[in-house]
Amino acid sequence: MSVIVFAEHSDGVFKKKSLEAVQYATGIAQATGSTTTAVVLGPMPEAQLNELGKYGAAKVLHLADERLDHFAIRAAAKAIIAAANQEAAKVLVFTHDVTGRMIAARVAARLKAGLVAGAVALPDLSQGFVVRKGVFAGKAFADVKLNSEVKVIALTPNTFPLKPGAGTPAIESLSVTFDDKDFSVKATATNKVSGAVPLSEAELVVSGGRGMKGPENWGILEDLAAALGASLACSRPVADSHWRPHHEHVGQTGGTIRPNLYIAVGISGAIQHLAGVNGSKTIVVINKDPEAPFFKAADYGIVGDAMTVVPKLTEAVKKFKAS
């Protein structure tokens, strides 16, 4: 019996959140006296597959079908179900992101499994199988008891720090027979941003809102982000006004992030924005309005004009790094 974990990759490189999911699955396997089996879909060099052993995978089931590189959700779900049946898995782990949410729901329905989406802790096995998840946009937690024979968990990214160890997994091929309907829904093209850490995996984020007054002022945020080695984000009004690209939009209707540091500049902190960022470990708010709601959620706050404060902060960061 194994704990199955879906290890997503992009262009032959495992995403940080996928490695975190493997590590999380290994924690469950250790607690239940089983082993971790990672499922990898799409072409990938064997040398890269070995990386999963560092995070606890005892076995890797690899299905090197090129069609699975194109976001074929139905086919991916079918492959993972086949792996679960082959390994007699009672627990399956996914990442709680766009891909993981779509596949996890399909897999849970087909296997008649209980599903917890957005897990933030390892299961408590002292009274059954209880998984903690965030609710009310991260303002509270709910402990959900899974009574089903098969259990599916989607882990919230950036919940646990990665702790690589040593280990080499056994690598086996996964055989699945597909038909045309398995590929009836798929992505035909993917436009990727180059030269920046994806927001979903960024540990440092600098974000701007309408208080920046216009796209012509974004240079000071870019300078701060460059000094920190951070990724850039923005609020929804900024993206809707086309000041910044939509892939930088974070919030309830945009991306959900959990960086170690989130610096919000000129963002009032409406509940819709907080829903996407309040899982951040440390929140710093810079706003000239002392009554801005965001200050109530902030760990640190600076009341002042962004055009004055941000350049001084950037200068301080550069001096600190130089020393």
N, C-alpha and C positions, 0 to 999 in steps of 0.2 A: 504493500500500500504506500502511495506517495502523496505528497502535497504538490499539486500542479500549479505552475506559475507561468503566465504569458510574458515572455521577454521581448518586448518590441525594440526594433532597431531602425536606424535611418542611415541609408547609404553604407551599410556594413559596420555601423558603430552603434553600440547599445546606448540608449538614453540613460541618463543618471537615474531617472525615476523608475526605469526598468530594473536597474541593478538594486535599487532600494526595495522593489517588490520581491526580487529574488531573496534578498537578505531577510525580509519580513516573512516570506514563506518558510525560510529555513528556521526562523524562530518558532513558527507553529509546528514544523516537523520535529524539532527537538523536544518540544513540550508534549507532543502526542506519540513520540516513539516511532516516527516514520522518517522518510527521506524526501528530499526536494528534487522534483523533476521539472526542468524548464522546457517550455515549448517555444521554438524559434521558427518563424515562417518566412519564406523567401530566401534567395541565394545569400550565402555568407561564408567567408573562409573559416575553415576549421580552427585556425589559430585564434580567431576572434571568439568562437564558441567556448574555447577554454577559459575565457575571462570569467564566465559565470561560475566556475568552480571556486573562485576567490570569495564569492558571496554566499557559498553554501550549496550550490547545485551539485548533487551527486550524479545526476544524469541529465543529458540534453537530448531531446527529441527534435530532430531537424527535418523540416519539410522544405526542400530547396526548389519549390515551384515558382517560377518567375512571375506568374499571374498574381501571386500573393503579395507582390511588391506594390500593388495598385489599390490598396484600401478596399479589398474585397471582403466586406464584413461577413456575409453569409458563408463564404468559403472558410474564412478564418475561424468562425464559430464551429463549423463542422469539423475542422481539423483538431481543435482543442477538445471537443467532445470525444473524438476518436482517441485522443491521447488519454483523456480521463478514464475512458472505458478500458483501454489497454493496461493502464497502471492501477486500476481499481481505486482511483482517487476519491477521497471523501471531502477534500477541501481544495478549492481552486482560488487562486489569487490573481487579481488584475490591478492595473493602475487606474485610479479614479481620474481619468482624463477623457477627452473626446472619444478616442478609439476604445479605451477600456470600458467606458460606460456602455457603448453600443454592443460590444461583444459579450460582456458579462451578463447583460440582461437576456440576450438570446440563449446563452449557455445555461443560465439558471432556469429559464422557462423549459428548455428541452430536457434538462436533468431533474426537473421538479425539485429544485434546490432553493433553500432560503438564501436571500441576498442582502448583504449589508454594503451600501455604497457610501464611500467617504470615511472609511475606518481611520482612526487616529491612534490606535494602541493595539498591542497584541491581545488575542482573546484571553479572557479570564476563564480558566477551566475548573475553578474551584466549585462552581455551581452550574455545571453544564458547559455550554459554549456561548459565552457572552462577549459581544464585540462592542466597543465604544466608538461612536461616530459623532461628528459635529452636526448640530441642528440650529435652526433659526439664524442662518447666515454666519455660523461660527460663534454665536453668542452663548451657546450652551452645548451640553453633551447629552446624548441618549445612549443607554446601555441596552443593546438588542440581543435577546437570547434566540439562538437558532436551534430549532428542534428537529429540522429535517435531517435525513440521513446524509445527504450531500450538501455542502455549504459553499457559498461563493462570496468572496470578499473583494471589494475594490478599495485599495489603499490610497489615501490622500497623499499626493507627492510632497516631498520635503518634510515628512513627519519625523523621520529618523536619519541621523547622520550616517554616511557610508563608512563601514569599517572592514575594508578588504583584508582577507587572510590568505591562506595557502590552500590549494586544492585543485585537482584536475578531474573534471567530470567524465563519465563514460558518454560517448557520443554515438547515438543511434539514429538511423533514418526512420522517419514516420511515413507510413504508407496510408494514403487516403484516396478514395475514388470520388472524383467530382463529376458533376454534370453541368450542363449549360446554365441552369437556373442559379447555381451557386455563384456565378459570376455575372448575374443579371444587373447587379448594382455595384458599381465600382467607380473610383476616381480615374479620370482620363488624363489629368495633368495636376502637378503640384508645384506651386510657386513658393520657393523657399528664400528666406532672408539669409544672406551670407555675411560673414564677418562679425556676427553678434551672437551672444549666448541666448538661446530661446528663453522668453520670459518665464515659461513654465519650469525652467531649470535654473534660473538665475538666483544667486544667493544675495546679490546686491542690486537694488532697483532704484532709479531716480525717476520720479513721475511728475508731470505737470498738468495743470488745469487751466480754466479760463482766466485765472489770475495772472497768467503769463502775457495776456493782452493780445497776443498775435504770434503767428509762426516765425516772424522775424526776430523774436526774442528767445527762440529755443536754443540759440547758440550757447547761452550760459549754462543751460542744463546739460547740453552735450559735453561741455568742458568739464563740468562736475562729474558726469558719468565716466568720462575718459580718465580723470584723475583717480577715481575710485575703482575703476575696472568694472563698472556697473552697466546694467542694461537699461534702456529707456522705456518708459511707459507713459500713458496719458489717461485722462478721464474721458467719458463718453462724449460730452459736448465738444471736446477738442477734436476727437476723431470724426464726429458728425459735421464739424465745420471744415474738415479737410486740412486742418493745421498739421496733423500727423496721420500716418497710415493706420488703418483699422486694426492691424495685427498688434499694435501697441496698446490698444484699449483694454483696460482691466476694470473689473466690476461685475455686478450681477449679470449684465448682458454681454460682458466681454470675457476676458480670461480671468481665472482664479489663480492667484499666486501665493506662495508661502516663503518669501525670501528671509534671510537672516536680518537684512536691513532694508526698510522701505522708506524713502525720503519723498514726501508729498509736498510739492511746491505750488502754491496758488490753487489748491483744491479745497473746497469747503467741507467735504466729508459727508455727503448725503449717504443715506443708508444703502442705496444701490451701489455706490462705489465701495463702501466699507465691506459689503458682502464678498467682494472679490479679493480684498487685501488684509482683512483683519486676522488672518492666520499668520501674518508676518511676525517674526520673533521680536523685532524692535521697529517701532514706527516713529519717525521724526517728521514733524509738521512745520512748514514755514508758510506763514500767512499774515498779512497785515491786519486782518480782522480778528481781534482778540476773542470775539464771540463765535468764531467758526466752529461748527460741531466737531470737526476732526480733532480739535485739541483734547476732547474728552476721551478719545481712543488712543491718543499719542503717548508714547513713553517719554519723549522730549519734544518741546515746542519752542519755536522762535517767532515772536511777534515782530514783523518788520516787512519792508518792501523787498520782494524777491530780487529785484534788479540790483539791490545793494547787498543783501545778505548772501545770495548764492555765489557771486564772485569772491567775496571774502572767505566763504567756506571752502571754495575750490583752492584758493591760495594757501589756506591753512592745511589742507590735505596734502598739497604738493610739498610744503615745507616739512610736514611730518614725515612723509615718505623719503624725502631727501636726507633727513637726519637719521 
